[in-house]
């Protein structure tokens, strides 16, 4: 059973702080990794994709990938109350199938 | 990204009935997917909708329960048949819209919230 693991949270951070969200995956051959944000009652919205080891930055978001450790993370700098949501880690298996983690609830306190 | 619409946005149905959910994309896409998100849970892939061929179902999902149509490259339907309260979920379609230099990026429709009484 291929799995994607995330801490369910909630992760609480003060406004302006860095939020760090983590994800581990079991399938060593996975090549594509995604972070989605899901507000309550809404559908998932793509934040970042990452394919290579290292960091990828997009605005306040940085995705980090370490394939040797089977670990992917998302950093949110200068966290805002509007960042409060559930963050879903997704890993692409063979055949373009996305396997999702259970999600981490992030709460940014103003 | 992609503009994806789903109909209906929500529905309340009686057990034993069926509901067909429509997914429309603003441009042609090769890959369309149907997911289920049960209350408080993450997303689970139901099937991949292939244009011109049968859908490919994941373990635990069968065609008799979740028949799928894909008549063209911009449209798909998912039917939830013979519903029971356990089918109460959000049903989401997604499409694969690769970005330049990236593959297999998926974008989601707004979802259909189904309640079965």
Contacts between the chains, C-beta under 8 A, distances in Angstrom:
chain1	res1	chain2	res2	distance
A	32	B	103	6.8
A	32	B	104	5.4
A	34	B	105	7.3
A	34	B	106	7.6
A	36	B	108	7.9
A	42	B	110	7.5
A	42	B	111	7.8
A	43	B	90	7.8
A	43	B	92	5.7
A	43	B	108	4.4
A	43	B	109	6.3
A	43	B	110	5.3
A	43	B	111	4.6
A	44	B	43	7.0
A	44	B	92	7.7
A	44	B	108	5.1
A	45	B	108	7.5
A	46	B	1	7.4
A	46	B	105	6.6
A	46	B	106	7.5
A	46	B	107	6.2
A	49	B	99	7.6
A	49	B	102	5.7
A	49	B	105	5.7
A	51	B	102	6.8
A	88	B	42	6.4
A	88	B	43	7.2
A	92	B	104	5.3
A	95	B	48	7.6
A	96	B	31	5.9
A	96	B	48	7.5
A	96	B	96	6.1
A	96	B	104	4.9
A	96	B	106	8.0
A	97	B	45	5.7
A	97	B	48	7.4
A	97	B	58	7.6
A	98	B	33	7.7
A	98	B	43	7.6
A	98	B	45	6.7
A	98	B	94	7.9
A	98	B	106	6.0
A	99	B	45	7.8
A	100	B	42	4.5
A	100	B	43	4.6
A	100	B	44	7.6
A	101	B	42	6.3
A	102	B	41	7.3
A	102	B	42	4.8
A	103	B	42	5.5
